[in-house]
Amino acid sequence: MYAYVNDSPINFSDSFGLYPCCPQDIPGILERMKDILNITSNQTYTESSGDVEYVAETRCWPVFGPQVIYFSGYFTFNPSVRRCLSEHENVHAKQCRAFGFWNYVNTSHHVKEMEAYAAELKCLQDKLNGNGECCEAQ
């Protein structure tokens, strides 16, 4: 009945449906956006260095195609951020299918990651702007 206020009408009200995201998800979304901007501005395109934890990986297999693996750090993010991290990995899965194994592994890491981070960043921005689902099941 109170889904529009995340079943908490006392703590949050949004009678006009103007708030695009759960209030508790916003800090995590902003932090992830900051991480992405740091990663891409340094052109390292890796999360295994520095303060950013490596949370997922898409492997491209010669016969089977893409396989997405989520590590324990993935589950520490709120549902909104996890959904956008999955968007990032979905880009790699699409790249694997489009390029094929040999071309995928020989395509520049920079090229693959720029497209994936752009998709993840767009997803996060959409959540803040109210485009797309938010307040997913906790």
N, C-alpha and C positions, 0 to 999 in steps of 0.2 A: 504494500500500500504506500509506503514512503520511499520507494526506490529512488526517486529524484533527489532525495537528501541522504542517500546511502543508509536508509532505515534508521536515521537519527535526527528526527525533527527538532529535538531540543538543542542539539549541538550545531546544526547546520540547516539553513533554510535557503531554498532556491525556487521560490514560487513561480518565477518566470522562466526557469530552466536556462539561466544565463551562464552559470558556472560550468565550464567544460570538463572539469576534472575533479576527482576526489581531492579535497584539501590535503589529505595526508600523503598523496602521491606527488604533489607539486615539488617539494624539496628534492626528492629522488630524481624527478625528471630534469630539473635544473642542473643538478650535480652531474648527471649523465651527459647532458648537453655540453657542460664545461669540459668534461673528460674528452668528448669527441673533438671539440674545438682545439684542445691541447694536442691531441694525437695527430690531427690532420695538419695543424699549423707547423708542427715540428717535422712533419713528413716521415715519421717513424712507422706509422701504420701498424703498430703492434701494441698489444696491451700487456705483454709479458714483461715489459720494463717499466720502471718508475712506480708510481703509486696505484696504477690502474691494474686491476686483477684480470687475468685471462679467464674469460667466462664461457666461451663457446668456440667451436671449430667446425668447419665444413670440410670433409675429406671428399675428394673426387676419385672414385675407383674406376679402373678401366672397363670392367664389365657391368658392375652394379650401379654406377653413377654416383650421385651425391649421398653423403651420410652426414647428418648434423649431430654433433655431440655437445651436450651441455654439461659443464663442469659445476662443482658445488657452488662456486661464486655466483652463478646465474640465479640461483634460488634465493640469494640474499636481497635481490632487487624487488621492488614492489611490482604488482601485476602489470601496471602500465608500462614500466620500463622493460620488463621481461618481454612484453608483446613487441616492443620496438627492437629489442635485441634479436628476437626471432625474425623480424623483418630483415635485419642485417644479414643473418645467416641464410634466409630465403633468397637473397640476391646472389650469394655464392652458389647456392644449389642451382639456381637458374643459369648462372654462368657456366657451371659444370655441364649441365645438359646442353646448353647452346654451343659451347666451345668444343665439347668432347674432352676426354681425359688428357690427351697429349697437348692440345692447345691450352687447356686450362692450366696445367702445371707449368707451361712455358710462357704464359701471359704474365706480364709484370705484376708484382704484388701491389704496387702503387695503383695500377689501373683497377684491379679487382677491389681493393679496399676503398678507394675513393667513391666508387659507385655504391658500395655497401654502406659506408658511413653516411653518404648523402641520403639514402633511403631511411636509415635509422634516425637521422636528424629530422627529416621531414615527418616521420611518424611521431616523434616527440613533440615537434612544433604543432602538429595537428591535434595532439591530445591537449596541449595547453590552449589552443584556439577553439576547441570544441568540435573539431572535425574528426569523426571516428569515435569508436566506443571508448568509454572510460569507466572508472569504478567497476572494473571487472571483478569477478568472484574472488574473494580473498582466500 
